Amino acid sequence: MTGEQTRAGFAAVIGAPNAGKSTLVNALVGQKVAIVSAKAQTTRARLMGIAIAGEAQILLVDTPGIFTPKRRLDRAMVQAAWSGSEDADLTLLVVDSNAGITREVERAVAGLETRQHPLFIALNKVDLVKKEKLLGLSAMLTERLDPDRLFMISAATGDGVADLKAALAEAVPEGPWLYPEDQVSDATDRMIAAELTREQIYEQLHQELPYATAIETETWEDRPDGSTAIRQQILVGRDSQKAIVIGKGGKRLREIGERARAEIAAHLGRKVHLFLHVKVNPRWDEDRGLYRDIGLEWAD
């Protein structure tokens, strides 16, 4: 795809944790490129989904949620969100309209009041909110931020997503496409495989434990029979956490592995042999290499 007819540009998708940013990116791309969980702060790194709309290529930077950081990993995640917005051609602020203006949303709004780029706002989860609340939220955000466009959508049901996608396609600058037509993400298969395993930990474990874990790919072997063998470490901070991840008789770890293996196989389009083990490392979140692997900057 070349010539002045085509368009390509970056749209940073930012907002509070659990606003539905990853669900929206997946809906705009048309397939799963970012992990999704009902738990907040699922996204850790900047992951790009590539959406096509007519002659336009929209590079959607799915950023970690904006929240009050308490540790180095938190600071790196929030820094990734803001730097993603600064580097983009436009910013898409996603707001959970059911939750309204939370402290995290206020942080995002305050950070965007002096922005340098065009701003779109997507009021998400409108299927869960009464019209009066939506109109009030829309009026308040319009007054505070004066966005270029505001949309009312439901990323989960698809309501309003097509209109948002068409508007993003019109807003990105003219120019040649930056990625092949069939590419849907900038993430490597290794990164996506680790993310899919981490998604299962979020889905199957409760309370704070998922936030105290990370996935490290030890080996990746493409075998002659066309299958792929992957060995991953689940890093936790304490022995008690290791016991929870493994579960009684190893049942929980097997279930995490079975579901993750199915997701990874679907992504790769071939048979996968997934081997998981749990390692205790009280300082895993101080490992510079791990930050590099998940695409985060080391935050002092």
C-alpha positions in Angstrom: 0.0 0.0 0.0 1.6 3.2 -1.1 0.7 6.7 -2.3 -1.1 9.7 -0.9 -4.4 7.9 -0.7 -3.3 5.8 2.2 -3.2 6.9 5.8 -1.3 5.6 8.8 -0.8 6.9 12.3 -0.6 6.1 16.0 -3.5 6.4 18.4 -2.6 6.0 22.1 -5.4 4.3 24.1 -5.2 5.6 27.6 -7.5 5.7 30.7 -8.0 4.3 34.2 -7.5 0.6 35.0 -10.4 -1.5 33.9 -11.9 1.1 31.6 -12.0 -1.5 28.8 -9.0 -0.3 26.8 -7.8 -3.8 25.8 -11.3 -5.0 25.0 -11.7 -1.9 22.7 -8.3 -2.5 21.0 -9.3 -6.1 20.3 -12.7 -4.9 18.9 -11.1 -2.3 16.6 -8.5 -4.8 15.3 -11.1 -7.5 14.8 -9.3 -10.2 16.8 -7.6 -10.7 20.1 -4.2 -9.0 20.4 -4.4 -7.9 24.0 -5.2 -9.9 27.1 -8.5 -9.0 28.8 -9.6 -9.5 32.4 -12.2 -8.1 34.7 -9.4 -7.4 37.1 -7.8 -3.9 36.9 -4.3 -3.2 35.8 -4.1 -6.3 33.5 -2.1 -4.5 30.8 1.5 -3.9 31.8 3.4 -3.0 28.7 2.6 -0.8 25.6 1.2 -3.3 23.1 0.2 -2.2 19.7 -2.8 -3.5 17.8 -3.0 -2.8 14.1 -6.5 -2.0 12.7 -7.4 -1.5 9.1 -10.2 0.7 7.9 -10.4 1.2 4.2 -7.2 2.8 3.1 -6.2 3.7 6.7 -3.9 1.8 9.0 -4.6 2.7 12.7 -1.8 1.7 15.0 -3.5 1.4 18.4 -1.1 1.6 21.4 -2.8 -0.2 24.2 -1.2 1.3 27.3 -1.3 0.4 31.0 -3.9 2.1 33.1 -3.2 5.4 34.8 -3.3 5.0 38.5 -1.3 6.0 41.6 2.0 4.1 41.5 3.3 2.4 44.6 6.3 0.5 43.4 8.9 0.5 40.6 6.7 -1.7 38.3 3.7 0.7 38.8 5.8 3.7 38.0 7.1 2.0 34.8 3.5 1.2 33.8 2.2 4.7 34.3 5.3 6.2 32.6 4.6 3.9 29.6 1.0 5.1 29.4 1.9 8.8 29.3 4.9 8.3 27.0 2.6 6.4 24.6 0.3 9.4 24.5 3.1 11.9 23.9 4.5 9.9 21.0 1.2 9.3 19.2 -0.6 11.3 16.5 -3.7 11.4 18.6 -4.9 10.2 22.0 -8.0 8.1 22.7 -9.2 8.5 26.3 -11.4 5.5 27.3 -13.7 6.2 30.3 -15.8 3.6 32.1 -19.1 5.5 32.0 -20.5 3.2 34.7 -17.8 4.0 37.1 -17.8 7.7 36.3 -15.1 10.2 37.4 -13.0 8.1 39.7 -9.7 9.3 41.2 -7.8 7.5 38.4 -10.0 9.2 35.7 -9.3 12.6 37.3 -5.6 11.9 37.1 -6.0 11.1 33.4 -8.1 14.2 32.7 -5.7 16.4 34.5 -2.8 15.0 32.5 -4.6 15.7 29.2 -5.6 19.3 29.9 -2.2 20.5 28.4 -2.0 18.0 25.6 -0.3 18.7 22.3 -2.3 16.3 20.1 -5.9 15.8 19.0 -8.1 14.0 21.6 -10.9 11.6 21.1 -13.0 10.4 24.1 -14.8 7.1 24.2 -17.4 6.7 27.0 -17.4 2.9 27.3 -19.8 0.4 28.8 -22.8 2.6 27.8 -25.0 -0.5 27.9 -24.7 -0.4 31.7 -25.6 3.3 32.3 -28.7 5.4 32.2 -28.9 8.1 29.6 -29.0 10.9 32.2 -25.7 9.9 33.7 -24.1 9.5 30.2 -25.2 13.0 29.2 -23.8 14.5 32.5 -20.5 12.7 32.1 -20.3 13.8 28.5 -20.9 17.4 29.3 -18.4 17.5 32.2 -15.6 15.9 30.1 -16.4 18.2 27.1 -16.1 21.2 29.3 -12.8 20.1 30.9 -11.0 18.7 27.8 -12.8 20.2 24.7 -12.1 16.9 22.8 -12.1 16.8 19.0 -14.7 14.0 19.1 -16.6 12.1 21.8 -18.2 8.7 21.3 -20.5 6.6 23.4 -19.6 2.9 22.9 -19.7 -0.6 24.3 -16.5 -2.4 23.4 -17.9 -5.6 24.8 -21.1 -5.6 22.5 -19.6 -3.6 19.6 -22.1 -0.8 19.9 -20.6 2.4 18.4 -17.2 0.8 17.7 -17.6 1.0 13.9 -18.2 4.8 14.1 -15.2 5.3 16.3 -13.0 3.2 14.0 -14.1 5.3 11.0 -13.3 8.5 12.8 -9.9 7.3 13.8 -9.2 6.3 10.2 -10.1 9.8 9.1 -7.9 11.4 11.8 -4.6 9.6 11.2 -2.3 11.4 8.8 -1.8 10.6 5.1 1.1 8.4 4.3 2.2 4.9 3.5 1.3 2.0 5.7 3.9 1.2 8.3 3.2 -2.6 8.6 2.1 -5.4 6.3 -1.6 -5.7 5.6 -1.9 -9.1 7.4 0.0 -8.0 10.6 -2.3 -7.3 13.6 0.2 -6.5 16.4 3.8 -5.5 16.9 4.3 -8.0 19.7 6.4 -11.1 19.1 4.9 -14.6 19.5 7.1 -15.1 22.6 5.6 -12.0 24.2 2.0 -12.9 23.3 2.5 -16.4 24.6 3.7 -15.1 28.0 0.8 -12.6 28.1 -1.7 -15.4 27.4 -0.3 -17.4 30.3 -0.5 -14.4 32.5 -4.1 -13.9 31.4 -5.0 -17.3 32.8 -3.4 -16.4 36.1 -5.6 -13.3 36.3 -8.6 -15.4 35.4 -8.0 -18.2 37.9 -6.4 -16.6 40.9 -8.0 -14.0 43.1 -7.3 -10.8 45.1 -3.8 -9.5 44.9 -1.8 -12.5 43.8 -2.0 -11.9 40.0 -0.2 -8.6 40.5 2.6 -10.4 42.4 3.4 -12.6 39.4 5.2 -12.4 36.1 5.9 -14.8 33.2 9.4 -15.4 31.8 10.0 -17.5 28.7 12.9 -19.8 29.3 13.0 -21.8 26.0 11.1 -21.8 22.7 11.6 -24.7 20.3 9.9 -25.0 16.9 10.0 -28.8 16.3 10.4 -30.7 13.0 6.8 -32.0 13.3 5.5 -28.4 13.1 4.7 -28.1 16.8 6.2 -25.7 19.2 7.6 -26.5 22.7 7.6 -23.6 25.2 9.0 -23.6 28.7 7.8 -20.7 30.9 8.5 -19.7 34.5 5.8 -18.2 36.6 7.6 -15.8 39.0 6.2 -15.2 42.4 7.6 -13.4 45.5 7.0 -15.9 48.3 6.7 -19.6 49.0 3.1 -19.1 50.1 2.2 -17.6 46.7 4.0 -20.5 44.9 1.7 -23.0 46.8 -1.4 -21.1 45.7 -0.3 -21.1 42.0 0.4 -24.8 42.1 -2.7 -25.7 44.0 -3.5 -29.0 45.7 -1.8 -31.8 43.9 -0.7 -29.4 41.2 -4.3 -29.0 40.0 -4.3 -25.2 39.6 -1.1 -25.1 37.7 -2.3 -27.8 35.3 -5.5 -25.9 34.7 -3.6 -22.7 34.0 -1.3 -24.6 31.6 -4.1 -26.3 29.8 -6.1 -23.1 29.1 -3.0 -21.1 28.3 -1.8 -23.9 25.9 -5.1 -23.8 24.0 -4.9 -20.0 23.7 -1.3 -20.0 22.5 -2.0 -22.8 20.0 -5.0 -20.8 18.6 -2.7 -17.8 18.3 0.2 -19.6 16.6 -2.1 -21.9 14.5 -0.2 -25.1 15.4 0.2 -27.6 18.2 1.9 -26.3 21.3 3.6 -28.2 24.2 3.6 -25.9 27.2 5.7 -26.6 30.2 5.2 -24.4 33.3 6.9 -24.2 36.6 6.8 -21.8 39.5 9.9 -20.0 40.8 10.1 -17.9 44.0 12.1 -14.7 43.4 11.3 -12.0 46.0 12.9 -9.4 43.7 11.5 -10.4 40.4 10.1 -6.9 39.9 13.6 -5.5 40.2 14.9 -7.5 37.2 15.9 -5.1 34.4 15.8 -7.9 31.9 12.2 -8.6 32.7 11.2 -5.0 32.1 13.0 -5.1 28.8 11.2 -8.3 27.8 7.7 -6.8 28.4 8.6 -3.5 26.8 8.8 -1.2 29.8 11.4 1.4 30.7 13.3 1.0 33.9 11.7 3.6 36.2 13.8 5.1 39.0 
